[in-house]
């Protein structure tokens, strides 16, 4: 028979996480582990920091006209800082905006217009389908024109795929090639990973940011993202309203049915 000191004694524990005097004694003697620190203070700190940053950055994405509309609501000195920032951004863009339209190129132009030109900045190439039946190719050509107009500081080129690469299959069109410093830094074969036939300018914005052609803080990127978020908020608000209206309508109809029973 084992000596009493060698025997394990079952200690009654109702809830090891409870803050009781008994649990404190057990923790002190290592019978149960110490309670982990409460995450609540860290969560509260993160929320406060998030609110602080949101308040500090509340004017991000505002253009000069929108800043002027806030004169009665914001501190004048704070507004002036953002005005100067916007004017500097616009001035910088105007100096860099030496494109503004899509460059249609042929194979003999490729080295000069794409590879060599990419030494000065990113060059985006759209390899288009040889037939007009490729829907994605038509979608990207339209987006390419819009992107070239909006991003005059970035060079956008377009060439028939089978002219650039002999026997290049139409099923791989459109293909996006992004060059920088003479090398291909990004390749998208078809629009499958972007948005398919639903690809839009937000996808092009994201691609520009991803390869470093424009910063994420670019006003053009921010404005479109904000507009998309506002549209989505309105859509969800309308959806909620429709659900409530539908539920109310069903309730009224149920009541009418009860009257006829």
ChimeraX attribute file (.defattr): number of C-alpha atoms within 10 A of each C-alpha:
attribute: neighborCount
match mode: 1-to-1
recipient: residues
	/A:1	5
	/A:2	6
	/A:3	6
	/A:4	8
	/A:5	7
	/A:6	8
	/A:7	9
	/A:8	7
	/A:9	8
	/A:10	6
	/A:11	8
	/A:12	8
	/A:13	13
	/A:14	8
	/A:15	9
	/A:16	18
	/A:17	13
	/A:18	12
	/A:19	10
	/A:20	11
	/A:21	9
	/A:22	13
	/A:23	20
	/A:24	17
	/A:25	12
	/A:26	17
	/A:27	15
	/A:28	12
	/A:29	10
	/A:30	10
	/A:31	14
	/A:32	15
	/A:33	13
	/A:34	14
	/A:35	12
	/A:36	7
	/A:37	8
	/A:38	8
	/A:39	8
	/A:40	9
	/A:41	10
	/A:42	11
	/A:43	11
	/A:44	11
	/A:45	11
	/A:46	12
	/A:47	12
	/A:48	12
	/A:49	12
	/A:50	12
	/A:51	12
	/A:52	12
	/A:53	11
	/A:54	12
	/A:55	10
	/A:56	11
	/A:57	10
	/A:58	10
	/A:59	17
	/A:60	15
	/A:61	21
	/A:62	17
	/A:63	17
	/A:64	15
	/A:65	9
	/A:66	11
	/A:67	17
	/A:68	14
	/A:69	10
	/A:70	14
	/A:71	12
	/A:72	8
	/A:73	8
	/A:74	13
	/A:75	10
	/A:76	11
	/A:77	9
	/A:78	11
	/A:79	18
	/A:80	14
	/A:81	10
	/A:82	18
	/A:83	19
	/A:84	12
	/A:85	13
	/A:86	19
	/A:87	13
	/A:88	12
	/A:89	13
	/A:90	14
	/A:91	12
	/A:92	12
	/A:93	14
	/A:94	12
	/A:95	10
	/A:96	13
	/A:97	16
	/A:98	13
	/A:99	15
	/A:100	18
	/A:101	19
	/A:102	21
	/A:103	17
	/A:104	14
	/A:105	17
	/A:106	15
	/A:107	15
	/A:108	10
	/A:109	12
	/A:110	16
	/A:111	13
	/A:112	11
	/A:113	19
	/A:114	25
	/A:115	20
	/A:116	17
	/A:117	18
	/A:118	21
	/A:119	14
	/A:120	11
	/A:121	17
	/A:122	27
	/A:123	24
	/A:124	26
	/A:125	25
	/A:126	24
	/A:127	28
	/A:128	27
	/A:129	24
	/A:130	18
	/A:131	11
	/A:132	9
	/A:133	10
	/A:134	15
	/A:135	14
	/A:136	22
	/A:137	26
	/A:138	18
	/A:139	17
	/A:140	27
	/A:141	17
	/A:142	12
	/A:143	17
	/A:144	22
	/A:145	18
	/A:146	15
	/A:147	22
	/A:148	20
	/A:149	17
	/A:150	14
	/A:151	23
	/A:152	19
	/A:153	21
	/A:154	22
	/A:155	25
	/A:156	26
	/A:157	23
	/A:158	19
	/A:159	19
	/A:160	21
	/A:161	22
	/A:162	16
	/A:163	16
	/A:164	17
	/A:165	11
	/A:166	8
	/A:167	9
	/A:168	16
	/A:169	12
	/A:170	20
	/A:171	12
	/A:172	16
	/A:173	25
	/A:174	27
	/A:175	22
	/A:176	20
	/A:177	19
	/A:178	25
	/A:179	23
	/A:180	22
	/A:181	15
	/A:182	18
	/A:183	15
	/A:184	15
	/A:185	12
	/A:186	14
	/A:187	13
	/A:188	17
	/A:189	15
	/A:190	22
	/A:191	21
	/A:192	12
	/A:193	10
	/A:194	17
	/A:195	13
	/A:196	14
	/A:197	15
	/A:198	12
	/A:199	17
	/A:200	15
	/A:201	17
	/A:202	15
	/A:203	16
	/A:204	17
	/A:205	22
	/A:206	16
	/A:207	17
	/A:208	21
	/A:209	16
	/A:210	13
	/A:211	15
	/A:212	13
	/A:213	20
	/A:214	20
	/A:215	13
	/A:216	15
	/A:217	12
	/A:218	14
	/A:219	18
	/A:220	15
	/A:221	20
	/A:222	16
	/A:223	16
	/A:224	15
	/A:225	17
	/A:226	12
	/A:227	11
	/A:228	13
	/A:229	12
	/A:230	12
	/A:231	12
	/A:232	12
	/A:233	12
	/A:234	12
	/A:235	12
	/A:236	12
	/A:237	12
	/A:238	12
	/A:239	12
	/A:240	12
	/A:241	12
	/A:242	12
	/A:243	12
	/A:244	12
	/A:245	12
	/A:246	12
	/A:247	12
	/A:248	12
	/A:249	12
	/A:250	12
	/A:251	12
	/A:252	12
	/A:253	12
	/A:254	11
	/A:255	11
	/A:256	11
	/A:257	10
	/A:258	9
	/A:259	8
	/A:260	6
	/A:261	5
